[in-house]
Amino acid sequence: MHASKFTLGIEEEYMVIDPITRELKSHEQKIVEAAGKLLSDDSVKAEMHQAVVEVGTGICVNTTQARQELAGLRKNINMVAGDLGLQIGASGTHPFSMWQTQLITDHPRYREIVHELQDAARSNLIFGLHVHVGMENKQMAIHIANSMRYFLPHVYALSTNSPFWEGRDTGFKSFRTKVFDKFPRTGIPDYFESFEAYDNYIKLLIKTGCIDNAKKIWWDLRVHPFFDTVEFRICDIPMLLDETIAIAAIFQALCYKLYLLRLKNIQFIDYNRALIAENKYRASRYGIEGKLIDFGKEKELETKYLIEELLDFVDDVVDELGSRKDISYVYEMLKNGTGADRQLAVFNKNKDMNELVDFITHSTLIGTDI
């Protein structure tokens, strides 16, 4: 399988904001309707909460194409929102809006989820990034997903962009994942020895009435139930376009590297879910400013050092993927901090939540004029 087969698809969830109050505001699906006429495809979708709008690229051959498509989506959705007297913003949580006042989209799937999960669903007012990487088949997808679990906290740390919740500094760099933890079937997935074992797990859940289809598996990564992709779901939506593309480049490069190791009969160590979860908590709490556990060395190391080690690990494949420039932006992220770090710096300057929201909405459009 050539590098070009490791395609990318990127989904981002944006806040819909009233520019006067800076609160989240329902767009009553008007953004989706208007964008559908402008873009003439299904790249813009409704979400469970009416103050959320989701966009998705097509199947992209590389990060350059993904950047062009996502830049257009961020720019066009903001333009459509502006025509409706609204704005969009990229943050894993809104700094101060309360979930209790937000409307749920009237759709059978969302009504069913709310009926089953109650306030866990109603309070799930969060905004994420999903990255799909193409796979040759489901068997290879489950192998790569097993090994990729180890790297999830490292990449997640780079995406942290949700330090505030309902007007409070939570003390976390990513509080979004703590909100989502209330859902069933979330977090780091287990190891599955084969795709058949995974498929049997899904069939048992469906047979016993736990789920009606595999899309209700909401883990931090999953073998997609319909596409031949591994879908990475752990990340907050990054504030900047450059950050999203850099993170997508890391996921793509790691998948390709693990594939090449597999061809050489080299197996990456599969660590216990409980151990990886320790690193995920650290990434959520401290972002890139803390330490993660190197399980091979059985010691704590600086998160930034381990991310640089990760970049070294994939360095021999990025030129073949054509992503050297995009993945190199990670060094800027390590130097300048994540979205969470910038949010905290802006807020702590004047303690002004409205100023913070304005900073987020402005930053969301940086780099979209390409």
Secondary structure, DSSP 8 states (H G I E B T S, - for coil): --GGGS-EEEEEEEEEE-TTT--B---TTHHHHHHHHHH-SS-EEE-SBTTEEEEE---BSSHHHHHHHHHHHHHHHHHHHHHTT-EEE--SS-SS--GGG--B---HHHHHHHHHHTHHHHT----BEEEEEE-S-HHHHHHHHHHHGGGHHHHHHHH--B-EETTEE-S-SB-HHHHHTTSSS-SS----SSHHHHHHHHHHHHHTTS-SSGGG---SEEE-SSSSEEEE---B--SSHHHHHHHHHHHHHHHHHHHHHHHTT-------HHHHHHHHHHHHHHGGGSEEEETTTTEEEEHHHHHHHHHHHHHHHHHHHT-HHHHHHHHHHHHH--HHHHHHHHHHHH--HHHHHHHHHHHHTTT---
